[in-house]
């Protein structure tokens, strides 16, 4: 799914990729399912269907959402680092002072 997102930058490209996936899926031979299968195991046809449906429903909103998410996580990480530094700053100064005196001796 991530590879599909990386390969597609417009609705036209999404439809072209969906058509290519369908054509390639027709070339592959169908394998008989194992005798003991569970409901949690998806067949290759279901995976292809999911990819094609996702590509057909592709929208321009997907691309900026990833950038907004990474920007929000970067801001959260920066705030967390600054808060940690603010809480432990006085202890950090004491430790640096002790280390500096030890190095000078």
PAZAPA-4460 file (N, C-alpha, C; in steps of 0.05 Angstrom, whole numbers, plus 32768, in hexadecimal, padded with zeros to 4 digits):
% residues 105
    n_x    n_y    n_z   ca_x   ca_y   ca_z    c_x    c_y    c_z   seq   type   mol
   8010   7FE8   8000   8000   8000   8000   8011   8019   8000     1      X     A
   8027   8018   800F   8039   802F   8010   8047   8033   7FF4     2      X     A
   804D   801D   7FE7   8059   801F   7FCD   8046   802A   7FB9     3      X     A
   802C   8023   7FBB   8018   802F   7FAA   8016   804D   7FAE     4      X     A
   8016   8055   7FC7   8015   8072   7FCD   802D   8081   7FC2     5      X     A
   8045   8074   7FC4   805D   8081   7FBA   805E   8083   7F9C     6      X     A
   8051   806F   7F8F   8051   806E   7F71   803D   8081   7F65     7      X     A
   8029   808A   7F74   8013   8099   7F69   8013   80B5   7F74     8      X     A
   8010   80C8   7F61   800E   80E4   7F69   7FF5   80F2   7F5E     9      X     A
   7FE5   80E4   7F4F   7FCC   80F0   7F45   7FB7   80DA   7F41    10      X     A
   7F9E   80E2   7F3E   7F89   80CE   7F3A   7F8C   80BE   7F20    11      X     A
   7F97   80CB   7F0C   7F9C   80BD   7EF2   7FB1   80A7   7EF6    12      X     A
   7FC6   80AD   7F04   7FDB   8099   7F0A   7FD0   8082   7F1B    13      X     A
   7FBE   8089   7F2E   7FB2   8074   7F3E   7FA1   8061   7F2E    14      X     A
   7F92   806B   7F1B   7F82   805A   7F0A   7F93   804A   7EF7    15      X     A
   7FA9   8055   7EED   7FBB   8046   7EDC   7FC8   802F   7EEC    16      X     A
   7FD0   8035   7F04   7FDC   8020   7F15   7FC8   800A   7F1B    17      X     A
   7FAF   8012   7F21   7F9A   7FFE   7F27   7F96   7FEC   7F0E    18      X     A
   7F96   7FF8   7EF6   7F93   7FE8   7EDE   7FAA   7FD5   7EDA    19      X     A
   7FC2   7FDE   7EE0   7FDA   7FCD   7EDE   7FD9   7FB6   7EF2    20      X     A
   7FD0   7FBB   7F0A   7FCE   7FA6   7F1E   7FBA   7F91   7F16    21      X     A
   7FA3   7F9A   7F0A   7F8F   7F87   7F01   7F9A   7F76   7EEB    22      X     A
   7FA8   7F82   7ED7   7FB3   7F73   7EC1   7FC8   7F5F   7ECB    23      X     A
   7FD9   7F67   7EDD   7FED   7F54   7EE7   7FE1   7F3E   7EF8    24      X     A
   7FCB   7F44   7F06   7FBF   7F2F   7F16   7FB3   7F19   7F05    25      X     A
   7FAB   7F20   7EED   7F9F   7F0C   7EDA   7FB5   7EFA   7ECF    26      X     A
   7FCE   7F03   7ECE   7FE4   7EF3   7EC3   7FED   7EDD   7ED6    27      X     A
   7FEA   7EE2   7EF0   7FF3   7ECF   7F04   7FE0   7EB7   7F06    28      X     A
   7FEB   7E9F   7F08   7FDA   7E87   7F0A   7FCD   7E86   7F26    29      X     A
   7FB4   7E7D   7F27   7FA7   7E7B   7F41   7FAF   7E61   7F4E    30      X     A
   7FB6   7E63   7F68   7FBE   7E4C   7F77   7FA6   7E42   7F87    31      X     A
   7FA4   7E28   7F8A   7F8E   7E1C   7F9A   7F93   7E23   7FB7    32      X     A
   7F7E   7E2A   7FC6   7F82   7E31   7FE2   7F89   7E18   7FF2    33      X     A
   7F97   7E1C   8008   7F9F   7E06   8019   7F85   7DFB   8026    34      X     A
   7F87   7DE1   802E   7F70   7DD4   8039   7F67   7DE1   8054    35      X     A
   7F7B   7DE8   8064   7F75   7DF4   807E   7F7C   7E11   807D    36      X     A
   7F68   7E22   8078   7F6D   7E3E   8078   7F5C   7E4B   808E    37      X     A
   7F65   7E63   8097   7F57   7E71   80AC   7F4A   7E8A   80A0    38      X     A
   7F39   7E95   80AF   7F2B   7EAD   80A6   7F3E   7EC5   80A6    39      X     A
   7F54   7EC4   80B4   7F67   7EDA   80B6   7F7A   7EDC   809E    40      X     A
   7F7C   7EC7   808F   7F8E   7EC6   8078   7F7F   7ED0   805F    41      X     A
   7F8A   7EE4   8052   7F7D   7EEF   803B   7F89   7EE3   8022    42      X     A
   7F78   7EDE   800E   7F82   7ED4   7FF5   7F90   7EEA   7FE5    43      X     A
   7FA0   7EE2   7FD2   7FAD   7EF7   7FC1   7F99   7F08   7FB2    44      X     A
   7F82   7EFC   7FAB   7F6E   7F0B   7F9C   7F62   7F21   7FAE    45      X     A
   7F5F   7F1C   7FC8   7F55   7F30   7FDA   7F69   7F47   7FDD    46      X     A
   7F83   7F41   7FDD   7F97   7F56   7FDF   7F97   7F68   7FC7    47      X     A
   7F94   7F5B   7FAF   7F93   7F6A   7F96   7F7A   7F7C   7F96    48      X     A
   7F63   7F71   7F9E   7F4B   7F80   7F9F   7F4E   7F98   7FB2    49      X     A
   7F5A   7F94   7FC9   7F5E   7FAA   7FDC   7F6F   7FC0   7FD0    50      X     A
   7F85   7FB8   7FC2   7F96   7FCC   7FB5   7F88   7FDC   7FA0    51      X     A
   7F78   7FCD   7F8F   7F6A   7FDA   7F79   7F55   7FED   7F84    52      X     A
   7F46   7FE5   7F98   7F31   7FF6   7FA4   7F3E   800F   7FB0    53      X     A
   7F54   800B   7FBD   7F62   8022   7FC9   7F6C   8036   7FB4    54      X     A
   7F77   802B   7F9E   7F81   803C   7F89   7F6A   804B   7F7B    55      X     A
   7F53   803E   7F77   7F3C   804B   7F6A   7F32   8062   7F7C    56      X     A
   7F33   805E   7F96   7F2A   8072   7FA9   7F3F   8087   7FAF    57      X     A
   7F55   8086   7FA1   7F6C   8098   7FA7   7F63   80B5   7FA4    58      X     A
   7F6D   80C6   7FB6   7F66   80E2   7FB5   7F7F   80F3   7FBA    59      X     A
   7F7E   810C   7FB2   7F95   811E   7FB6   7F9A   8123   7FD4    60      X     A
   7F87   811E   7FE5   7F8A   8124   8001   7F9E   8112   800F    61      X     A
   7FA5   80FB   8003   7FB7   80E8   8010   7FD3   80F3   8012    62      X     A
   7FDD   8100   7FFE   7FF9   8109   7FFE   7FFE   811E   8014    63      X     A
   7FEF   8134   8017   7FF5   8147   802B   7FF1   813D   8048    64      X     A
   7FE0   8129   804B   7FDA   811E   8066   7FF4   8113   8072    65      X     A
   8004   8105   8062   801D   80FA   806D   8030   8110   8075    66      X     A
   8032   8126   8066   8043   813C   806D   803A   814A   8086    67      X     A
   8020   814D   8089   8015   815A   80A1   801A   8149   80BA    68      X     A
   8018   812E   80B6   801C   811C   80CC   8039   811D   80D5    69      X     A
   804C   811E   80C3   8068   811F   80CA   8070   813A   80D7    70      X     A
   8063   814F   80CE   8068   8169   80DA   805E   816A   80F6    71      X     A
   8046   815E   80FB   803B   815E   8115   804C   814D   8128    72      X     A
   8056   8136   811F   8068   8126   8130   8082   8134   8136    73      X     A
   808D   8143   8123   80A5   8152   8128   80A1   8167   813D    74      X     A
   808B   8175   813B   8084   818A   814F   8081   817E   816A    75      X     A
   8072   8168   816C   806F   815A   8186   8089   8151   8192    76      X     A
   809B   8146   8181   80B5   813E   818B   80C5   8156   8195    77      X     A
   80C5   816C   8186   80D3   8184   818F   80C9   818F   81A9    78      X     A
   80AE   818F   81AC   80A2   8198   81C5   80AA   8186   81DC    79      X     A
   80AA   816C   81D8   80B2   8159   81ED   80CF   815D   81F5    80      X     A
   80E1   8161   81E2   80FD   8166   81E8   8101   8180   81F8    81      X     A
   80F3   8195   81EF   80F5   81AE   81FD   80EA   81AC   821A    82      X     A
   80D4   819E   821D   80C9   819B   8238   80DB   818B   824A    83      X     A
   80E7   8176   8240   80FB   8166   824F   8113   8177   8257    84      X     A
   811D   8187   8244   8133   8198   8249   812D   81AD   825E    85      X     A
   8115   81B8   825D   810D   81CD   8270   810A   81C2   828C    86      X     A
   8100   81A9   828E   80FD   819D   82A9   8118   8195   82B5    87      X     A
   812B   818C   82A4   8144   8181   82AF   815C   8195   82AB    88      X     A
   8156   81AE   82A4   816C   81C0   829D   817E   81C6   82B5    89      X     A
   8173   81CA   82CD   8184   81D1   82E4   8195   81B9   82EC    90      X     A
   818A   81A1   82EA   819A   8189   82F0   81B1   8186   82DB    91      X     A
   81AA   818C   82C2   81BE   818B   82AD   81D5   819E   82B2    92      X     A
   81CF   81B6   82BB   81E4   81CA   82C1   81F6   81C0   82D7    93      X     A
   81EA   81B4   82EC   81FA   81AA   8302   820D   8194   82F8    94      X     A
   8203   8182   82E8   8213   816C   82DE   822A   8176   82CC    95      X     A
   8224   818A   82BB   8238   8195   82A9   824E   81A3   82BA    96      X     A
   8245   81B1   82CF   8259   81BF   82E0   826B   81AA   82EE    97      X     A
   8260   8195   82F8   8270   8180   8305   8283   8173   82F1    98      X     A
   8279   816E   82D9   828B   8162   82C4   82A1   8175   82BC    99      X     A
   829B   818F   82BA   82B0   81A2   82B3   82C5   81A4   82C9   100      X     A
   82BD   81A5   82E2   82D1   81A5   82F8   82E2   818C   82F8   101      X     A
   82D6   8176   82F2   82E5   815C   82F2   82FA   815D   82DB   102      X     A
   82F2   8168   82C4   8304   8169   82AD   831B   817D   82B2   103      X     A
   8316   8193   82C0   832A   81A7   82C5   833F   819C   82D8   104      X     A
   8337   818C   82EC   834A   8181   82FF   835C   816E   82F2   105      X     A
***
